[in-house]
């Protein structure tokens, strides 16, 4: 299997490999587990901070087996690690396929009324739906492509206009214009972009998806927008941002990371090993 193959490859990189299947209780346990190791691989469930690095002087490489978007959002103190000459690598784009399936599934259920009342009173298709994508990176682009396949009209907001998106018929719009135009908005960035002004532009009777790792809004403005006839979908509590909102009648939060699939773990393993191989090379 791919898992056994990945484990065999990992052992080929080192004289000794020690693996732990459980989550360490705290910093001191992480320090004890690292010991005099030269390299560390860690999941999103644990953190390596300055306190730990100061007590593990042999570490030269840290492989994050999870997403790395920026030093600020990482579960490793990357800046201090770099000061120490430690290489830190992370991965991206390994769980997007599951997220896209989640967006399509929830939107279809909402529009058609599967297990709930149809959003518009009578069932409707995605065909002709105005979908705005905030952040046309890997996952945003895949959501746009999926929505286009079902016949939606696609517009997007990004830092700059993208020629390849224009070739597909996707329209570039300033953020507030996009929000006003859209019937459904998918936020695919790990940034807070939606404040009071943006929610006013978004207006009422809208559907909002957040597929990022953290909220795309400031909570007070978002909460006021929710009080109107609107609906918000998030897969994880991290994307929603507040346990108090879990029971809000206009929030649909599954509290499941929809990108954590069997195939995603396979892609994750391959990318972690590729990073390690490149470092070793």
MARLOKOL-197471 format. One record per residue (C-alpha): x, y, z; residue in one letter. Coordinates in steps of 0.2 Angstrom, whole numbers, plus 2048, in hexadecimal, padded with zeros to 3 digits. Each point is the difference from the previous one (the first is absolute). Layout:
// MARLOKOL-197471
XYZa...
END
This chain:
// MARLOKOL-197471
800800800x8058127FEx801802813x80D7F2802x8098077F1x801811808x8067F9810x80E7F67F7x80580F7F7x80180A810x80C7F3808x80B8027F1x804812805x8077FC811x80A7F580Ax7F37FF80Dx7ED805800x7F580180Fx7ED8027FEx7F380480Cx7ED7FD7FCx7F980B80Ex800813804x80C80680Dx7F980880Fx80B80F800x8108097FCx80B7F680Cx7F97EF7F8x8048077EFx812804806x8027EF807x7FA7F87F0x80B80A7F5x8107FD80Bx80F8027F5x7F87FD7F0x8068097F0x7EF8017F8x7EE801806x7F07FC7F7x7F0807808x7ED8007FDx7F580F802x7FB7F9811x810806808x80B810801x812803800x804811808x80F809805x8007F8812x8017EF7F8x80D8057F3x80C80780Dx8007EF809x8037F67F0x8108077F9x8037F27F3x7F18037F6x8048057EEx7F17FC7F7x7ED801804x7F37F97F4x7EF806803x7F47F27FBx7F280D7FEx7FD8107F6x80C80F801x7F98107FAx80A80D80Ax80B80180Fx7F280880Ax7F47F27FDx80D7F1802x8017F480Fx813803800x80980F805x8078027EFx809811802x80A7FA80Fx8037EF7F8x8088097F1x80A80B80Cx8087F0806x8037FA7EEx7F27F3801x7F77FC7F0x7ED7FF802x7F57F97F2x7ED7FE7FEx7F47FB7F3x7F18077F7x7F27FA7F5x7FE7EE806x7EE800806x7F780C7F4x7F77F37F7x7F57FB80Fx7FD812804x7F98037EEx7F57F1802x7F9807810x7FC8117F8x7F77F87F2x7F77F480Bx7FA80D80Dx7FB80C7F2x7F67F37F7x7F77FB810x7FC812804x7FA8057EFx7F67F07FDx7F97FE811x8077EF804x7FD7FD812x7FB812802x7F580E7F8x8068067EFx809810802x7F58097F4x7F07F7805x8007F57F0x80F7F57FBx80C8087F4x8107FB7F7x812807801x7FD8047EEx8008137FEx805803812x80B80F803x80F7F980Ax80E80C807x8117F9804x80A80980Dx8127FA7FDx8047F77F0x80E7F5806x8007ED7FEx7F07FC80Ax7F78107FAx8047FC7EEx7FA7EE802x7EF806808x7FE80C7F1x8037F27F4x7F47F5809x7F380E800x8038037EEx7FD7EE7FCx7EF801807x7FC8107F6x80380E80Dx8058117FBx811803808x809810806x80F80180Bx80A80C80Bx8137FE802x80F80B802x8018017EDx7F77FB7F1x8047EF7F9x8017FD7EDx7FD7ED802x7F080480Ax7FA80D7F2x8037F27F3x7F37F6809x7F480E800x802804813x7FE813803x80C80A80Bx7F780C80Cx80580B80Fx7FB7F8810x7F180B804x7F97FF7EFx8027ED800x7F77FF811x7F180A7F9x7FF7F67F0x8017EE807x7F27F5806x80D7F4808x811805806x80F7F4804x80E80780Ax8107F67FDx80D80B809x8077FF811x7FD813802x7F480B808x7F88097F2x7EE803805x7FC80E80Bx7F180B803x8028097EFx8027EF7F7x7F17F8808x7F580F7FBx8067FD7EEx7FC7EE802x7EE804805x7F27F5804x7FA7EF7FAx8117F97FDx8097F0802x812801807x80D7F2800x81180180Ax80C7F27FBx80F808808x8087FB810x7FA80F809x7F280C7FFx80080C7F1x7F680D80Ax80180A810x7F37F880Cx7F680F805x7FC8057EEx7FD7ED7FBx7F47FE80Ex7F580F7FBx8007FA7EEx7FA7EE807x7F1808808x7F98047EFx7F97F37F4x8117F97FCx8097EF801x8127FB804x8097F07FDx8117FB808x8077EE802x80A80380Fx7FE80A810x8118087FCx7F88077F0x7F180680Ax80A80880Ex7F47FF80Fx7F77F1809x7F280D804x7FB8007EEx7FF7ED7FEx7ED801805x7FC80F7F6x7F17FC7F5x8098087F1x8107F6802x8047EF7F9x8107F9807x8047EE7FFx80F80180Cx80A7F47F4x80F8047F5x7F97FB7EFx8118007F9x8067F180Bx7FC7F27F5x80A7F07FCx8068077F0x805810809x80B7F680Cx8087F77F1x8048117F8x806807810x80D7F2803x8078027EEx803812802x8087FE812x80C7F47F9x80380A7F0x80580F80Cx80B7F580Ax8087F87F0x8048127FAx808805810x80A7F0801x8058027EDx
END
